[in-house]
Amino acid sequence: MNAIAGNRQKASVIIIGGGIQGCSTAYQLAKRGVDVIVLEKDRVARHASGVNAGGVRLLGRDIAEVPLSKVAMQRWQTLDDELDGDTGFRRRSLINIAADEADMQTLQKRQALMHGQGYFHETMIDQQELRERLPHVADYCVGGVVSETDGYAIPYKSVFAFRQAAARAGAEFAEGQQVQRLRRIGNNWLVETASGRYEAEYLVNCAGAWADQIAVMMGDNCPMTYSAPMLMITTRMPHFATPVVGAVSRPLSFKQFENGTVLIGGGAKGFADRARNTTRLDYAKLAVGASNAVDFFPIMRTATVNRMWAGLEAYMPDNLPVISASVNSPNAFHAFGFSAHGFQLGPVIGEVLADLVTTGRSEFDLSAFRVDRFERKVL
Ligand SMILES: Cc1cc2nc3c(=O)[nH]c(=O)nc-3n(C[C@H](O)[C@H](O)[C@H](O)COP(=O)(O)OP(=O)(O)OC[C@H]3O[C@@H](n4cnc5c(N)ncnc54)[C@H](O)[C@@H]3O)c2cc1C
C-alpha cells in the first residue's frame, strides 16, 4: 500500500461511517501505522452502534458467523485493556429459555448441528438448573441453553473507546461530513461531502443503514433493507436476574444491569425514516414485548417502563452481514447489513477489514458474506 502524504483531506484509507464497525476498523488500521480518516455524516455512535441493547452474544449464532463471533467474544474479555478505555463490558452467562418440550427439541437439533461442526460453547440445561440460575423464571419453563462467556457492554462507551484508541494511534475523525459522491481519480478515490473533498487509495463502507447507497456509488447493488428495532428500559428493580436472558422461540431478550434497571428487547420493529434520521415507536408491539417479559418472569409485573427508543439498523435477506471486497470497484470494501446483531462482532470486524485492506486476505472464510451472494444467473 502506498502511503499518501498529506493533510487532513488525504489519507491511505477513508472509512465511511463512525459506528462500531468504522471505529474498530479505524483503530486496527491506525494501530498498524496506516493513515486513516473516518467520515461520519452525523456524530460518531449516533446511530445503531450507540443505541443498541449492548448484547455481546455468541449463543445462537448462524453457523456461518460462529468463527467470527468466537474470536470477537475472546476480544471482548480483554477489550478495555486493549483499548485503554471503558466499554462497560460485563461477562454474564446468556440463557435462552425453553418454554416447552418443542423448544427443547429445537435445542437438541441445534446441539447436534453445533457438535457436528466441532462447536461446544452452547450447553443445554434442564428445568432444575434453569431455576437455580434464574430463580424467578416462570414455573412452566422446562430448560434452556447457556453460553458462559457472553455478556453485555455499554454501546456508546464501547464505540467511544474504539474512537479514542484510534485517535490516539493517529486516526482522524471528521463529523458532519455526509459522503455524497465517489469518483475514481487515477488510482485514488475522490470522496465528496457537502462541505469537503477527501482523497484516499482505499475506501471502506461502514455506513450502517445507509450502506446500500454507498455500495451503489461503488458499483455494487445488493438487497439491503433497513428497519427500526425497539428497546425499553425499566426503573430500578430489586435484583432478580444475573444472566442475560433470551427465549428459544419467542421474541424476548432482556438483561438486568447492576443498577437494577432492566433492558427489554426482542426484535420488535418500529417505523424507520432514514432520509430524516428518525424512527417512530410502535407501542402495540412494545406492549407485546413487555407482556412476554412478564410471562417469563412474573416479578416483572411490578416493573415501570421508564424509556423506549429505536435505532436504524441494516438488514440482509439472510440476516448475515456483508463483509466483502467490492466486486465492481478496486480498493473498496464493505462491512454492513449486520441485521441487529453486529455490536458483538465489532472487535473482530475491524481486524478483518484491516487485513483485507492491507493484505487483500482474511484468515476467516468470508464466502457467506460476499456482497454479490444474492445475484442470480439470468439465462
Ligand atoms: C435497537 C437495537 C438493538 C440492538 N441490539 C444489539 C445487541 O444487543 N447486540 C448486537 O450485537 N447488536 C445489536 N444491534 C445491532 C448493532 O447495533 C448493529 O449491527 C451495529 O451497531 C452496526 O454497526 P455499524 O457500524 O455497521 O452501523 P451504525 O452504527 O449505524 O454506523 C453507521 C454510521 O454510518 C454513518 N453514515 C451513513 N451514511 C453515511 C454517509 N453517506 N456519509 C458519512 N457517514 C454515513 C451513519 O450516520 C452511522 O453513524 C442492535 C441494533 C439496534 C438498532
The ligand as an SDF file (V2000), in Angstrom:
LIG
                    3D

 53 58  0  0  0  0  0  0  0  0999 V2000
  -32.3260   -1.1990   18.9930 C   0  0  0  0  0  0  0  0  0  0  0  0
  -31.1650   -2.0640   18.5570 C   0  0  0  0  0  0  0  0  0  0  0  0
  -30.7280   -3.0880   19.3790 C   0  0  0  0  0  0  0  0  0  0  0  0
  -29.6370   -3.8720   19.0030 C   0  0  0  0  0  0  0  0  0  0  0  0
  -29.1400   -4.7900   19.8870 N   0  0  0  0  0  0  0  0  0  0  0  0
  -27.9850   -5.4400   19.5920 C   0  0  0  0  0  0  0  0  0  0  0  0
  -27.4010   -6.3020   20.5440 C   0  0  0  0  0  0  0  0  0  0  0  0
  -27.8830   -6.4470   21.6700 O   0  0  0  0  0  0  0  0  0  0  0  0
  -26.2610   -6.9730   20.1970 N   0  0  0  0  0  0  0  0  0  0  0  0
  -25.6940   -6.8190   18.9590 C   0  0  0  0  0  0  0  0  0  0  0  0
  -24.6790   -7.4800   18.6900 O   0  0  0  0  0  0  0  0  0  0  0  0
  -26.2150   -5.9690   18.0490 N   0  0  0  0  0  0  0  0  0  0  0  0
  -27.3310   -5.2680   18.3310 C   0  0  0  0  0  0  0  0  0  0  0  0
  -27.8720   -4.4060   17.4290 N   0  0  0  0  0  0  0  0  0  0  0  0
  -27.2190   -4.2600   16.1270 C   0  0  0  0  0  0  0  0  0  0  0  0
  -26.0000   -3.3600   16.1880 C   0  0  0  0  0  0  0  0  0  0  0  0
  -26.2810   -2.1750   16.8900 O   0  0  0  0  0  0  0  0  0  0  0  0
  -25.5590   -3.0310   14.7530 C   0  0  0  0  0  0  0  0  0  0  0  0
  -25.4650   -4.2280   13.9910 O   0  0  0  0  0  0  0  0  0  0  0  0
  -24.2090   -2.3480   14.7230 C   0  0  0  0  0  0  0  0  0  0  0  0
  -24.1630   -1.2800   15.6470 O   0  0  0  0  0  0  0  0  0  0  0  0
  -23.9380   -1.8310   13.3190 C   0  0  0  0  0  0  0  0  0  0  0  0
  -22.7880   -1.0330   13.3640 O   0  0  0  0  0  0  0  0  0  0  0  0
  -22.3600   -0.1790   12.1080 P   0  0  0  0  0  0  0  0  0  0  0  0
  -21.1010    0.4930   12.4670 O   0  0  0  0  0  0  0  0  0  0  0  0
  -22.3860   -1.0830   10.9110 O   0  0  0  0  0  0  0  0  0  0  0  0
  -23.5840    0.8320   11.8510 O   0  0  0  0  0  0  0  0  0  0  0  0
  -24.0040    2.2240   12.5470 P   0  0  0  0  0  0  0  0  0  0  0  0
  -23.8130    2.2160   13.9900 O   0  0  0  0  0  0  0  0  0  0  0  0
  -25.3630    2.5410   12.0190 O   0  0  0  0  0  0  0  0  0  0  0  0
  -22.9650    3.2450   11.9310 O   0  0  0  0  0  0  0  0  0  0  0  0
  -23.0140    3.6220   10.5870 C   0  0  0  0  0  0  0  0  0  0  0  0
  -22.6810    5.1100   10.5190 C   0  0  0  0  0  0  0  0  0  0  0  0
  -22.5190    5.4800    9.1510 O   0  0  0  0  0  0  0  0  0  0  0  0
  -22.9240    6.8200    9.0290 C   0  0  0  0  0  0  0  0  0  0  0  0
  -23.2090    7.1070    7.6160 N   0  0  0  0  0  0  0  0  0  0  0  0
  -24.1940    6.5670    6.8650 C   0  0  0  0  0  0  0  0  0  0  0  0
  -24.1640    7.0950    5.6290 N   0  0  0  0  0  0  0  0  0  0  0  0
  -23.1330    7.9530    5.5940 C   0  0  0  0  0  0  0  0  0  0  0  0
  -22.6140    8.8140    4.5900 C   0  0  0  0  0  0  0  0  0  0  0  0
  -23.1600    8.8940    3.3740 N   0  0  0  0  0  0  0  0  0  0  0  0
  -21.5390    9.6030    4.8860 N   0  0  0  0  0  0  0  0  0  0  0  0
  -20.9810    9.5510    6.1320 C   0  0  0  0  0  0  0  0  0  0  0  0
  -21.4510    8.7570    7.1210 N   0  0  0  0  0  0  0  0  0  0  0  0
  -22.5080    7.9720    6.8620 C   0  0  0  0  0  0  0  0  0  0  0  0
  -24.1740    6.8710    9.9060 C   0  0  0  0  0  0  0  0  0  0  0  0
  -24.5050    8.2100   10.2730 O   0  0  0  0  0  0  0  0  0  0  0  0
  -23.7850    5.9940   11.0720 C   0  0  0  0  0  0  0  0  0  0  0  0
  -23.2940    6.7380   12.1770 O   0  0  0  0  0  0  0  0  0  0  0  0
  -28.9880   -3.6340   17.7580 C   0  0  0  0  0  0  0  0  0  0  0  0
  -29.4300   -2.5970   16.9240 C   0  0  0  0  0  0  0  0  0  0  0  0
  -30.4990   -1.7960   17.3280 C   0  0  0  0  0  0  0  0  0  0  0  0
  -30.9240   -0.6610   16.4380 C   0  0  0  0  0  0  0  0  0  0  0  0
  1  2  1  0
  2  3  1  0
  2 52  2  0
  3  4  2  0
  4  5  1  0
  4 50  1  0
  5  6  2  0
  6  7  1  0
  6 13  1  0
  7  8  2  0
  7  9  1  0
  9 10  1  0
 10 11  2  0
 10 12  1  0
 12 13  2  0
 13 14  1  0
 14 15  1  0
 14 50  1  0
 15 16  1  0
 16 17  1  0
 16 18  1  0
 18 19  1  0
 18 20  1  0
 20 21  1  0
 20 22  1  0
 22 23  1  0
 23 24  1  0
 24 25  2  0
 24 26  1  0
 24 27  1  0
 27 28  1  0
 28 29  2  0
 28 30  1  0
 28 31  1  0
 31 32  1  0
 32 33  1  0
 33 34  1  0
 33 48  1  0
 34 35  1  0
 35 36  1  0
 35 46  1  0
 36 37  1  0
 36 45  1  0
 37 38  2  0
 38 39  1  0
 39 40  1  0
 39 45  2  0
 40 41  1  0
 40 42  2  0
 42 43  1  0
 43 44  2  0
 44 45  1  0
 46 47  1  0
 46 48  1  0
 48 49  1  0
 50 51  2  0
 51 52  1  0
 52 53  1  0
M  END
$$$$
